[in-house]
């Protein structure tokens, strides 16, 4: 299913303004056309009547000078032209006495009634004089009026060809400066700041109608800041409250193991100590997962993470199951800035290394690669199927292994990557090999603060 691309506000307003102008202008042109038609009919009817009245004296002279059997007289045209109004003068018997050069007597009734009439596409005006002995009929084609009206309406519509582009330009210019410009600047101000920047945006320069949106966004940011601070406080307090009792119970169990002489009881105490260690590890993983999913994964300002990784490696090197197997291929990376929070990166790196140590080949090597922008941890071991790879990023999911673990390490890494905008990949077999496992994290380019 395809998703339609949303229209921009400028496009909607420009198109709406243009449609409104066109519809308004066409409506006005239609109303003006009706008014023009009435006025044209009035003017041309008046012209028909005036021509008839001007012809009457000439017609009377023609009647007096005419002898029996004389043919009708044609008034010769003055220069090449087409007459819009023609006329015919007839006597009381309907015989033609005088006509204009373009007149068509055959189309004119012999004895039309006085006044105006419309016959066969012609507009007529007839007037009799000298006790009905002569009659003057003036004629105008209805098509002439229609053509005149058409040219007048076309003259009203012609400016639209220039008005619509001007309206679009004016909409783009005026709306861009007065409305869209501040909105776009506000959008860019939000988009350009770092993802961990929760400072208020402010409503400076925004129109009155948009300013409440900025206020609502600032209120939302403030609530988010409070939620993140609450989450961080809860994480710190929970870590203290959970770790201390578990550590105390583990210490007491270890002391009890040293004081018991009975082998069976000592073995039971050893099992309790192992369970407490697993509980301690699980509580730590759950706290890490809460941090990964609760926010605070981005630093206020981007910075290099090579020093943080060095501290993580120094810590894990104290474990004998890792120190002898870990090989580093780490570039300096001190000039590569990443906007991931240092604590979140440390959790991510440690979980990747511990996952490789626990679930990889117990005697195989672990290769750590970091160039400031990408972190890779490769471990030896049998290849993992695609279906299992898909599940490994979920909570409490584990592959075909008997090693102890909570099934949360890679889920924590995946959650941190989602929140930090990083890309997390799991490949098995490792590139260039027929076995092994590779976990890769690619960090996004830092955004401006």
N, C-alpha and C positions, 0 to 999 in steps of 0.2 A: 504494500500500500504506500503510495507516494504521499509525501507531506507537502502541502502548498506553502510556498515561501511567503511569509507575512509581508504586507505592504508597509512601506515607511510612512510616517506621519506627513512628511513633506509631499510625498506622491499622492496621498489621499486628499490632502487639503488643496494641492494644485489642481488635481483632476476635478475635485468637487467644485472649486471656484470656477474652473473653465466650463464645466457642465452648467453651473448656475448662470454664468454669463450668457452662454449660448441659448439656453432655454428662455431666459429673460428677454434676450434680444429678439429671438424668434417670436415670442409672444407679443412683444411690442411691435415687431414688424407686421404680424398678423392683424393686430388691432389697427395699426396705421394703414394697412392695406384696405381694411373695411372702410375707414374714414376717407381714404383717398378715392376709393371707388365711388362713394357717395358724392364727394366733391367733384370728381371728374365727370360723373353723370350730370351734375348740376351745371358745370361750366360748359360742357359740350351741348347740352340742351339749350342753354342760353345762347350759345353761338349759332345753333340751328335757327333759333327764333330771330336773332339779329340779322342773319343772312337773308332770311325770307323777307323781313321788313325792308331791307336795303334793296332787294331785287324788285319789290312791288312797283316803284316809280318807273324803273326800266321796263318792266313787263307792261305797264299801262301805255307807255310810249310805243312799244312794239305793237300793241293791239290797235292803236290809232293809225299807225302807218302801214299796217298789214293789209294786203289786198287778197281777194278770194283766190285760193289755190296756191298761195305762196308757201314754200317749204319752211319747216321750223329753222330758226336761226341758232347757230352755234357760236358761243363766245370763244374766240381764239385764246389759247393759253398764253401767258406772258412768261417766256422762257420755259426750259424743261423742268417740269415738276409734276408731282402726283397730288391731286386734290383730295384733301381729307373730307371736305364737305362739298357736295355737288347739289345741283338744283335743276328743276324742270318747271317751266311755266306752261300752263294749258288754259284753253278757253273753257267756256261753260259746257261745251259738248265733249270735252276730254281730248281735244286735238292739241298736239304739241305746238307751242308758239316759240319757245326759247328754252335753251338748255346749255348747261356748262359743258366744257370739252370732255370731261370724264364721266358725264352722267350716263346712266343705263336706264332709259325710260321703260324698257320692257319689264324690268324688275319692280317698277313702281306702279301701284294701283292707279287706274284711270281717274277715279273720283274718290280719293281718300277723304276721310272725315277731318274736320278741323282739329288742330292741336297735335299732340304727340302720339305716335304709334310705333310699334315694333313689328316689322313684317319681313319674313324671310332673311333674317340676319342683318336687317337694316333698321336704323333708327330714323323715323320720319317726323317732319313737322310740316303741316299744311295750313295755309291761311288764304282765304278768299277775299277779293276786293271788287269794287265796282258792281255791287249787287250780284256777285257770283259769276260775273262774266269772265273773270280770270282767276286762276288759282296757282299759287306758288307753293311748291313742295321742295323742301331741302332734305338732303339725305346724307347720312354718315354710316359707314359700316360698323357694326358692333365689334368686329375684330380690331378696328382701329383703337377703340377704347380699351379693349383687353390688352393690346400691345402696349399702349401708354401706361396702363396700370402695371403690367409686367415689368417695364423698364423702371418704373418708380420703386416697386418693391425690390427689384434687383439692386437698385442703388442703395436701399436700406440694408440689404444683406451683405453687400460687398465689403463693408468695413469689418465684418466678422473675420475675414481671412487675415487681417492684420491684428484684430483685437484679441483673438485667442492666443497667438504667440506672445503678444504683449502681456496678457493676463498671466500666462505661465511664467514669464520672466519676472513680472512684478510679484507673483506669489512666491517664487523661489528667492527673490531678493528681500522682500519685506518680511516674509515669514522666516526666512533663514536668519535674518539679523535680529528680529524681535522675539521670535519664539523658538525656532529650531536650533539656532546658534547656542543659546544658553542650555537647552536640553542636551545637545550633543556634547557640549563642554562638561556638563554634569556627568553624562555617561562615561566620557573619557577619564574624568577624574576618578570615577569608581574603578574603571577597568585598569588604569595605570598603576594604582597603588598595590603594594605587596599584599599577598593573600593573608598574611598575618597582621596586617595593619588594621586595627579596630578603632582608629581615631574618628571622631565625628566628621561628617562631610560638610555640613553647613549648607545654607540656602542662599549664599551670596550670588547675586546676579540672576536669580531665577525669577520667572514671571510669578505673579500672585497665585495663579492657578496651579503651578507646579511646585511651589515652595512647600506646601503640606506634604508632598511625596518625600521631599528631602528630609523633612522633620520626622516622618514615619520611619524612613530608613535609618536615621540617626537613633531613634528610639529602639529599633530592632537591633542595631549594632550594640547599643548599651546593654540590652537584655542578653545578647550573645556573650558580651564581655563578662557580665555577671555570672552566666552559666558556666563559662570556661573557668573563671576563677573559683567558682564553687566546686567544679569537677577536680581541678588541681588540688584544692584544699582537701577534698574528700580522699583523693588518691594518696596524698602524703599522710593524712591521719590514719587511713586504713592500713597503709603499709606499716606504719609504726605499731598500730594496735594488733595487727595480725602477726607480724614477724617476731615481736617480743615474746608473746606467750608460746609460740611454736619453738623459738630458740631456747626458751627456759625449759620447756618440756623435753626437748632433745638433750639439753645438758643434764637434766636430772636422770633421763634414761641412760645416758652414757655413764654417769656416775654409778647408777644402780648396776650396770653391767660389770663395772670394775669391782664392785663390792660383793657380788653374788658368787658363791662357790659352786652352786648346783649348775651343771651343764645344761639341763633342760630349761631352767629358769633363765639362764644367760642367753640361750638361743631365742627364747620368747622376748626377752628385752631387746635383743638385736633386731628382731622382726618389728618391734614397736618403733625402734629408732629409724629403721628403713622407711616405715610408714610416715613418720614425722618428717623425714627428709623429702619424701614425695609430696606431702602436704605443703611443706614450705615452698617447694618448687612450683606446685600448682597454684598456690596463693600468689606467688610472684608473677607467674604467667597471666593469671586472671587480672591482676593489677595492671600489667603491661597491656593486656587486651583492652581494659577499660580506658587506659590512656590513649591507645591507638584509635579507639572508636569514639572517644569523647571530645576530641579536638585538641588544640594546642600543639599541632604537629609542624607548624611553620614558624620560622624565626621572624622576629620583627624586622631584622635586616639580614640579607644574604651574607654568607661567609663560607670559608673553606672548612672542610670536615676531615682533612688529613690528620690533624692533631687528635681529634676525637677517636678516630679509628685506631691510632697508635695506643691510646689508653685502653681501648677495648681489647686489643691484641695483648697488651701487657697483662691485663687481668686474666684472660683465658689461658695465657701461657703458664699460669700457676697450676693448671690442671695437667696432670701427667698424661691423661688420655688424649690431650690435644697438643701439648707443647712439642712432643717428638714427631708429630705428623704434619704440623702446620707449616706450609711454605708460603712466603709472601712475595707477590709481584706487584708492589705498590709504587706508583709514581708519586712524586711529591704532592702535586695537586693543591699546593698552597695558594696558587693564583686563580683557582677555579672556585667561584662563589656559588653556593647552593642555598636556597632559602628553606631547607628542612631544619627543624629544631634539633639542636645537638643531642638532647636526651633521647628524642625519638630515633635519631640516626643510630645512637649507641645501642638502643634496644633492638633495632632492626639488624645491625651487624652482629650483635652477640647471638641472636636467635638463629641467624643463618649459619654461623660457625658451629654453634652447639647442635643444630639439626644435622649438619654434615658429620660431626663427631659421633653422635649417638646412633644415627640411622644408616651411616655409610659403613664401609668395610672397616672393622675394628683395627685392622693393621694397615689399611690403605692411607694414602696421603690426602691432605686437604690443601687446596691451593686457593689463596686469597688474592684477588686482583682488584685494584682500585686506581682510577686515574683522575679522581676529582669529580667526574660526572657520572660514572657507572661503577657499581660494586658487583663483583662476581665471586661466588664461592663454589668451587668444584670439588667433588669427592668421588672416591672409588666405590665400586659396588655394582651389583647387577642392574641391568637396565629396567626401568619402570614403564609399565604400559600406559598408553594415552588415557585410558579411563581412570586409572589411579592418579595420574598427574592432575586431572581435572578436580579430583576430590581433595587433594592434599592441601589446597588453600582454604578449606572449610574448617570450622571448629571441630575439635575432637576426632578428626579424621587422620588415619595412619595407614602407611603402606604395609606390605607383607614383611614385618620385622618383629623380632622378639625383644628388641631393646626397650627399656623403660622410657616412658615419655607420656606427656599429657595430650599430645595431638593438637597443641595450640601454637607451636612455634611459627609455622608457616602461615597460619591464620593471622597471627599478630603482624607478621611482615606484610601480608596482603592488605590488612586494614590500614597500616601506616602508609603504604604506597597509595591507596585510594585517597586517604585524607591529604596527602602531601602532593598529589598530582604526579606521582612517579609511576613508571611502568615496571611491573613485576612479571618475570618470565621464569618458567621451570622447564628444563630441557633434559630429556633422558632418551637415548644415550646422550652423553655430552658431545658437543661438536667435535668432529674429527675422531670419534671413538665409537666402539661398538658396545660400550657399557658406560657406567658412571652416571653422575647426576650433576647438573649445573643449575644454580639459582642465580638469576641476574636481575639487578635493579638499576634502571636508568632514570636519573633525576631530570626533572624538567628545567628549562631555562628559567633563571630567577626573573621575577617581574619587578618593575620599578617600584620603589617605595614612595 
